[in-house]
C-alpha cells in the first residue's frame, strides 16, 4: 500500500519522557473506579468466536474517525443515525477524553490506537531500530499502558490497538535478513506492550493492525498475548477469509480499514495516473467489503471502514464519506450495510459517465475542452455542476481548484484547462 490515504488522521503525541507522561496522567485522572467502563471480551472457541460487551454479543459496525476531537459532539449523532456503533482512532493521548466521552454519550465505542513508527505503510513515518533503540521501546512500554490505565473506566473504550501497518512499513527502512529481524523485534514489542496493557486493564482486548495479512505470521510467532488480530484491506478484503484459513491461525480478527479500491490497487491510465473508481463503484466497494466480512462468521468480528472524514481534497474525494460535509453515495451504502433506515434519505446525484470530447491528449494548457457528463438524481432534484482539478500526480498537491466552466446543456460543459 502507499501512504496516499491522505485523510487518515494520525492523532498522536510523540512519545515523551516517562516523567512527562506521568505528569500528564496526574492532570488527567481516569473516571472514578468502576464508574461505567464496559467489560469487553473475546469469547468462544476456534472458528466460533464472538465479541461481547458486558456479556452481550457485539458486532463491530464501525468507521475510522477523521474530524477533530472538538467536533466529536457534532458528528456522533450522525454516526449513530448511520447504524455505527464503533469508531477507530490511530493515537491515544491527553486529548482523547472528550472523544471517548462524546462517543459514549451516543452509545458508540472506540477502538483506541497507539501509534508506532514506521506507521502507515510504505512512505510514511520515521524509521526505528527495534533491536537497538531501547529508549524508544521503553517509552512505548511505559506510555501506552499509562494511557490505558487512564481511560480504562471510560464507557467509550472498546479495545486497544497497538500500531498500524508497521510490519509493512519497515520495508522502507530495512531489507533482507535485517528486515526479518526488525519485524520479529517489532512484533515482540507489540506483545510486550500487550502484556503491560492487560496488567493494568484486564477488561478490554488488545489487537494490532497491519496492512493485509503479511504481518499475521509474525504475530502468530511473536505476539501470543494479542486477543485478536486486525487488518487493513481494501479491494483485497474478500481474500482475507481464505488467507486466515490457509495460515492456520487460532485467533479471530477485525478489519480496521476497508472500502473501495485504493490507488495501489487500480490500473493506471495512459499517463501513468491511477484510474480512480467512480462514485458508484466506491459505494459498491463498501457493500462488497461488508458482505465479505460478515461472511466469515465466527472469525471476523466486524469492521471499521474507511473513512468518516470531512477533508475536501484529493484523498477526501477518493475515500471520505462526507467531504466538506457533503454525503456521498458511499455514505448511504455504509448506512444501508449497517442496517439503518435509508428509505427517506435524499441521496446525491449519480454520475454514470464522464469523458473528454475529442482527443483528450491534445488539450492545450490554458485552452478549452468539453466534458460530456451523464448524471441523474434519484430524487428528481435539479442538478448543478462544478468542475475542479487536482495536480497531485504533478506536484503532490492535494488541493482541489475550481476551473471556469460553462454549462452547454445536455450534460456538456465547456471548461478552461489549467495552465
TIMIZA-557253 format. One line per field, with one value per residue (C-alpha): z, x, y; residue in three letters. Coordinates in steps of 0.1 Angstrom, whole numbers, m for minus. Last residue first. Layout:
BEGIN
up <- Z,...;
east <- X,...;
north <- Y,...;
res <- ALA,...;
END
This chain:
BEGIN
up <- m174,m162,m187,m194,m193,m217,m200,m218,m197,m222,m217,m226,m190,m190,m168,m152,m131,m94,m77,m54,m32,m26,m41,m49,m77,m109,m97,m71,m95,m89,m110,m103,m123,m106,m119,m108,m108,m103,m79,m93,m62,m78,m94,m128,m143,m177,m183,m215,m208,m234,m235,m236,m236,m207,m215,m248,m249,m272,m250,m245,m282,m289,m261,m226,m208,m177,m173,m147,m123,m97,m79,m41,m19,m2,26,35,28,43,76,93,89,89,52,45,63,46,12,22,30,m2,m23,m9,20,16,49,32,22,36,32,26,4,m31,m28,6,m7,m33,m11,8,43,60,72,83,63,59,73,110,108,124,144,115,129,139,106,77,55,77,64,28,28,45,18,m10,3,8,m27,m42,m29,m45,m78,m78,m71,m99,m93,m97,m126,m112,m133,m156,m184,m204,m174,m144,m132,m96,m64,m52,m57,m35,m43,m24,14,42,74,108,97,128,136,153,168,161,127,103,76,49,68,75,39,26,48,39,2,3,17,m14,m27,7,34,68,92,129,150,182,220,215,241,215,199,185,163,155,153,128,107,108,94,58,63,46,61,98,129,164,190,227,245,273,308,320,321,341,335,301,290,302,284,252,253,255,226,204,213,200,169,164,171,146,120,127,124,91,77,87,68,36,36,60,64,38,44,79,67,61,97,108,93,124,159,192,191,224,229,233,252,254,289,304,331,311,302,325,328,290,289,313,294,263,280,297,272,244,263,269,232,221,247,239,202,195,180,171,151,143,109,105,93,59,26,27,54,78,108,108,138,165,170,198,188,206,191,204,214,205,228,218,251,249,217,231,263,243,221,250,267,238,241,267,244,222,186,154,160,153,156,168,170,135,125,103,128,154,132,127,165,169,145,165,198,182,166,193,188,152,124,109,127,111,107,125,128,152,162,199,217,253,284,294,258,240,209,192,184,167,144,174,206,222,238,231,260,267,303,300,319,338,371,385,397,392,357,348,361,335,353,372,340,322,349,343,307,314,338,313,286,256,227,201,206,181,163,130,109,77,51,30,21,m2,21,m4,0;
east <- m21,m53,m80,m109,m141,m170,m196,m219,m246,m274,m268,m238,m229,m199,m169,m140,m120,m123,m91,m89,m58,m38,m6,19,34,24,4,m14,m23,m61,m89,m124,m156,m188,m222,m258,m285,m322,m338,m355,m349,m325,m306,m291,m257,m241,m213,m196,m167,m156,m121,m108,m72,m49,m25,m35,m59,m42,m43,m80,m86,m122,m147,m134,m155,m176,m201,m226,m226,m252,m267,m268,m293,m323,m328,m363,m358,m323,m331,m300,m289,m252,m250,m276,m256,m224,m240,m255,m221,m207,m231,m215,m228,m215,m200,m169,m160,m187,m179,m142,m122,m113,m127,m111,m77,m76,m91,m123,m115,m146,m137,m157,m134,m125,m145,m143,m150,m167,m159,m144,m139,m173,m189,m166,m195,m199,m165,m173,m207,m191,m164,m189,m212,m182,m169,m204,m202,m168,m180,m210,m187,m165,m132,m100,m77,m42,m22,5,m4,m21,m43,m30,m48,m63,m49,m22,m45,m72,m100,m132,m135,m115,m97,m97,m109,m114,m98,m103,m74,m60,m45,m37,m25,m47,m79,m68,m57,m90,m110,m88,m94,m126,m107,m85,m101,m94,m75,m63,m60,m66,m57,m73,m66,m29,m9,7,26,59,51,14,20,49,27,0,20,16,m22,m30,m17,m12,m32,m26,m52,m58,m90,m106,m114,m80,m67,m35,m19,m35,m19,15,11,0,31,53,34,38,75,78,60,86,116,103,98,133,150,131,141,177,177,168,158,154,138,111,104,96,63,47,53,44,10,m7,5,m11,m49,m68,m104,m140,m135,m164,m175,m143,m130,m99,m91,m61,m49,m48,m30,m4,m1,8,34,57,62,62,89,109,108,120,148,159,166,187,166,135,156,131,125,102,66,50,65,53,28,10,32,70,69,43,10,m14,m50,m83,m110,m138,m174,m207,m237,m243,m229,m201,m189,m188,m170,m144,m137,m135,m110,m86,m66,m42,m31,m45,m35,m48,m85,m114,m151,m177,m215,m224,m260,m259,m280,m254,m227,m249,m253,m215,m208,m213,m202,m170,m161,m136,m118,m111,m128,m114,m126,m125,m159,m177,m202,m184,m206,m213,m228,m239,m219,m209,m197,m191,m170,m176,m157,m167,m137,m117,m135,m158,m153,m134,m142,m153,m162,m176,m164,m191,m176,m158,m130,m138,m130,m94,m73,m60,m36,m19,m17,0,27,33,38,62,81,83,98,76,65,53,16,m7,m40,m27,m57,m61,m74,m43,m47,m17,7,10,0;
north <- 265,249,238,261,240,238,215,191,173,181,218,239,246,269,262,281,256,252,240,210,208,176,190,162,183,165,135,155,183,185,198,210,213,224,213,218,192,196,171,140,120,95,124,117,123,116,141,151,174,199,214,249,260,270,242,227,197,172,140,143,138,147,150,145,118,114,86,73,103,96,126,126,108,124,98,86,49,49,32,18,m18,m14,m21,6,33,21,24,58,73,57,76,107,130,165,177,192,157,133,96,103,79,92,127,132,119,147,174,182,169,157,122,92,69,40,10,0,m37,m67,m99,m119,m154,m168,m160,m151,m139,m108,m96,m105,m87,m57,m54,m58,m30,m7,m13,m8,28,32,18,42,72,61,44,64,53,56,80,66,89,62,53,33,2,1,m15,10,39,24,0,7,3,m12,m2,m18,m53,m74,m108,m141,m161,m195,m190,m219,m196,m212,m204,m168,m163,m177,m153,m123,m126,m106,m76,m74,m42,m26,m44,m31,m60,m66,m97,m109,m112,m104,m123,m147,m119,m134,m164,m158,m120,m126,m149,m123,m94,m104,m104,m71,m39,m41,m36,m48,m60,m57,m67,m46,m57,m68,m32,m25,m59,m64,m32,m45,m78,m60,m38,m69,m84,m54,m53,m89,m78,m51,m74,m100,m74,m59,m93,m100,m66,m73,m106,m89,m52,m23,11,12,m25,m15,m1,m35,m46,m10,m11,5,0,m12,m12,m10,m21,m9,24,49,38,53,30,20,56,65,29,25,58,45,12,32,54,30,3,29,49,17,9,43,43,7,16,m15,m43,m22,2,29,45,75,77,70,61,25,16,39,36,35,41,32,49,37,33,33,12,35,28,44,46,82,97,71,87,122,109,90,119,144,120,117,149,136,107,79,76,59,61,37,43,19,15,29,24,55,75,68,83,114,117,114,143,175,161,149,182,192,158,169,150,118,87,52,38,10,m18,m40,m70,m71,m101,m93,m102,m67,m62,m94,m102,m135,m166,m199,m207,m220,m213,m188,m154,m122,m100,m64,m54,m19,11,29,41,11,34,70,83,85,113,138,162,134,114,143,143,106,112,140,118,89,111,118,96,119,127,111,116,104,114,93,117,115,78,82,64,36,0;
res <- UNK,UNK,UNK,UNK,UNK,UNK,UNK,UNK,UNK,UNK,UNK,UNK,UNK,UNK,UNK,UNK,UNK,UNK,UNK,UNK,UNK,UNK,UNK,UNK,UNK,UNK,UNK,UNK,UNK,UNK,UNK,UNK,UNK,UNK,UNK,UNK,UNK,UNK,UNK,UNK,UNK,UNK,UNK,UNK,UNK,UNK,UNK,UNK,UNK,UNK,UNK,UNK,UNK,UNK,UNK,UNK,UNK,UNK,UNK,UNK,UNK,UNK,UNK,UNK,UNK,UNK,UNK,UNK,UNK,UNK,UNK,UNK,UNK,UNK,UNK,UNK,UNK,UNK,UNK,UNK,UNK,UNK,UNK,UNK,UNK,UNK,UNK,UNK,UNK,UNK,UNK,UNK,UNK,UNK,UNK,UNK,UNK,UNK,UNK,UNK,UNK,UNK,UNK,UNK,UNK,UNK,UNK,UNK,UNK,UNK,UNK,UNK,UNK,UNK,UNK,UNK,UNK,UNK,UNK,UNK,UNK,UNK,UNK,UNK,UNK,UNK,UNK,UNK,UNK,UNK,UNK,UNK,UNK,UNK,UNK,UNK,UNK,UNK,UNK,UNK,UNK,UNK,UNK,UNK,UNK,UNK,UNK,UNK,UNK,UNK,UNK,UNK,UNK,UNK,UNK,UNK,UNK,UNK,UNK,UNK,UNK,UNK,UNK,UNK,UNK,UNK,UNK,UNK,UNK,UNK,UNK,UNK,UNK,UNK,UNK,UNK,UNK,UNK,UNK,UNK,UNK,UNK,UNK,UNK,UNK,UNK,UNK,UNK,UNK,UNK,UNK,UNK,UNK,UNK,UNK,UNK,UNK,UNK,UNK,UNK,UNK,UNK,UNK,UNK,UNK,UNK,UNK,UNK,UNK,UNK,UNK,UNK,UNK,UNK,UNK,UNK,UNK,UNK,UNK,UNK,UNK,UNK,UNK,UNK,UNK,UNK,UNK,UNK,UNK,UNK,UNK,UNK,UNK,UNK,UNK,UNK,UNK,UNK,UNK,UNK,UNK,UNK,UNK,UNK,UNK,UNK,UNK,UNK,UNK,UNK,UNK,UNK,UNK,UNK,UNK,UNK,UNK,UNK,UNK,UNK,UNK,UNK,UNK,UNK,UNK,UNK,UNK,UNK,UNK,UNK,UNK,UNK,UNK,UNK,UNK,UNK,UNK,UNK,UNK,UNK,UNK,UNK,UNK,UNK,UNK,UNK,UNK,UNK,UNK,UNK,UNK,UNK,UNK,UNK,UNK,UNK,UNK,UNK,UNK,UNK,UNK,UNK,UNK,UNK,UNK,UNK,UNK,UNK,UNK,UNK,UNK,UNK,UNK,UNK,UNK,UNK,UNK,UNK,UNK,UNK,UNK,UNK,UNK,UNK,UNK,UNK,UNK,UNK,UNK,UNK,UNK,UNK,UNK,UNK,UNK,UNK,UNK,UNK,UNK,UNK,UNK,UNK,UNK,UNK,UNK,UNK,UNK,UNK,UNK,UNK,UNK,UNK,UNK,UNK,UNK,UNK,UNK,UNK,UNK,UNK,UNK,UNK,UNK,UNK,UNK,UNK,UNK,UNK,UNK,UNK,UNK,UNK,UNK,UNK,UNK,UNK,UNK,UNK,UNK,UNK,UNK,UNK,UNK,UNK,UNK,UNK,UNK,UNK,UNK,UNK,UNK,UNK,UNK,UNK,UNK,UNK,UNK,UNK,UNK,UNK,UNK,UNK,UNK,UNK,UNK,UNK,UNK,UNK,UNK,UNK,UNK,UNK,UNK,UNK,UNK,UNK,UNK,UNK,UNK;
END
